[in-house]
Amino acid sequence: MTRLLVIEASPRFEHSTSRTLTAQFVEKWTRLHPNASVLTRDLTRSNLQFVDLPWIGAAFTPPETHSPEVAAALTTSDILIEELKSADHIVIGTPMYNFSIPALLKAYIDQIVRVGVTVSTTYEGMLKGKQATVILTTGGDFSPGAPFASANVASSYLRQILGFVGITDVNIVLAVKTLTVDQGETTLADFASRFDAELSAAAA
Ligand SMILES: Cc1cc2nc3c(=O)[nH]c(=O)nc-3n(C[C@H](O)[C@H](O)[C@H](O)COP(=O)(O)O)c2cc1C
């Protein structure tokens, strides 16, 4: 069965621009794939840990040598990787934080990039044949040609790391100037409606 994995990273819930646009995308995607399943991985509710010494010790040693205690360090990583493997399309809804991605999303990435599991020992991505949509919302203006466009590290990093694990079919929906919502110049609904066509195309 076709499956969409929805990864959410904003802690602003009902006020969140990235969650609003992601919900719009999911609605369109499910309409186009009526028999598919949707799995949501909300990073703000996942109690994600940073990579630590037991994790590194387990991830860089052969699984057949692991005691149950050593293997336990990879439990979360194994679950997150299984979710990714089971998905045909992955949508990541995230704000830009300090020109890059929120630490929670980086913690997630550190959990799912594993040599021998998602990247081969010769650095070939092992999650092939998947599609990804990144919905990135930014307070400022990083649209093509804008003075700070090149400061958008988030887009290039996400494309790079998804490609590293084999996901090269990546569509980035960049929703800039969300400050206009926060400052009351426009409503969240009006702002979101501007991305209707782009989100429809991404879901198709
Ligand atoms: C900690 C933090 C850092 C941010 N850094 C940036 C930034 O570097 N550039 C930018 O344009 N907006 C920045 N913003 C604004 C968010 O990217 C923007 O409000 C975004 O729409 C938030 O997404 P959300 O509504 O889904 O949470 C930052 C916001 C926060 C809370």
The ligand as an SDF file (V2000), in Angstrom:
LIG
                    3D

 31 33  0  0  0  0  0  0  0  0999 V2000
   14.2560   30.3180   17.0280 C   0  0  0  0  0  0  0  0  0  0  0  0
   13.7970   30.9140   15.7310 C   0  0  0  0  0  0  0  0  0  0  0  0
   14.7150   31.1990   14.7470 C   0  0  0  0  0  0  0  0  0  0  0  0
   14.2950   31.7460   13.5350 C   0  0  0  0  0  0  0  0  0  0  0  0
   15.2090   32.0140   12.5720 N   0  0  0  0  0  0  0  0  0  0  0  0
   14.7890   32.5410   11.3960 C   0  0  0  0  0  0  0  0  0  0  0  0
   15.7340   32.8490   10.3660 C   0  0  0  0  0  0  0  0  0  0  0  0
   16.9190   32.6180   10.4770 O   0  0  0  0  0  0  0  0  0  0  0  0
   15.2690   33.4220    9.2290 N   0  0  0  0  0  0  0  0  0  0  0  0
   13.9420   33.6780    9.0430 C   0  0  0  0  0  0  0  0  0  0  0  0
   13.5650   34.1770    7.9880 O   0  0  0  0  0  0  0  0  0  0  0  0
   13.0310   33.3850   10.0010 N   0  0  0  0  0  0  0  0  0  0  0  0
   13.4330   32.8270   11.1570 C   0  0  0  0  0  0  0  0  0  0  0  0
   12.5130   32.5300   12.1240 N   0  0  0  0  0  0  0  0  0  0  0  0
   11.0800   32.7070   11.8270 C   0  0  0  0  0  0  0  0  0  0  0  0
   10.4550   31.3950   11.3910 C   0  0  0  0  0  0  0  0  0  0  0  0
   11.1900   30.7680   10.3890 O   0  0  0  0  0  0  0  0  0  0  0  0
    9.0600   31.6800   10.8570 C   0  0  0  0  0  0  0  0  0  0  0  0
    8.2980   32.3600   11.8300 O   0  0  0  0  0  0  0  0  0  0  0  0
    8.3660   30.4020   10.4460 C   0  0  0  0  0  0  0  0  0  0  0  0
    7.2320   30.7200    9.6950 O   0  0  0  0  0  0  0  0  0  0  0  0
    7.9570   29.5880   11.6530 C   0  0  0  0  0  0  0  0  0  0  0  0
    7.3090   28.4120   11.2100 O   0  0  0  0  0  0  0  0  0  0  0  0
    6.0950   27.8170   12.0250 P   0  0  0  0  0  0  0  0  0  0  0  0
    5.0320   28.8730   11.9970 O   0  0  0  0  0  0  0  0  0  0  0  0
    5.7160   26.5910   11.3070 O   0  0  0  0  0  0  0  0  0  0  0  0
    6.5990   27.5540   13.4080 O   0  0  0  0  0  0  0  0  0  0  0  0
   12.9170   32.0070   13.3350 C   0  0  0  0  0  0  0  0  0  0  0  0
   11.9870   31.7010   14.3360 C   0  0  0  0  0  0  0  0  0  0  0  0
   12.4280   31.1680   15.5200 C   0  0  0  0  0  0  0  0  0  0  0  0
   11.4010   30.8490   16.5940 C   0  0  0  0  0  0  0  0  0  0  0  0
  1  2  1  0
  2  3  1  0
  2 30  2  0
  3  4  2  0
  4  5  1  0
  4 28  1  0
  5  6  2  0
  6  7  1  0
  6 13  1  0
  7  8  2  0
  7  9  1  0
  9 10  1  0
 10 11  2  0
 10 12  1  0
 12 13  2  0
 13 14  1  0
 14 15  1  0
 14 28  1  0
 15 16  1  0
 16 17  1  0
 16 18  1  0
 18 19  1  0
 18 20  1  0
 20 21  1  0
 20 22  1  0
 22 23  1  0
 23 24  1  0
 24 25  2  0
 24 26  1  0
 24 27  1  0
 28 29  2  0
 29 30  1  0
 30 31  1  0
M  END
$$$$
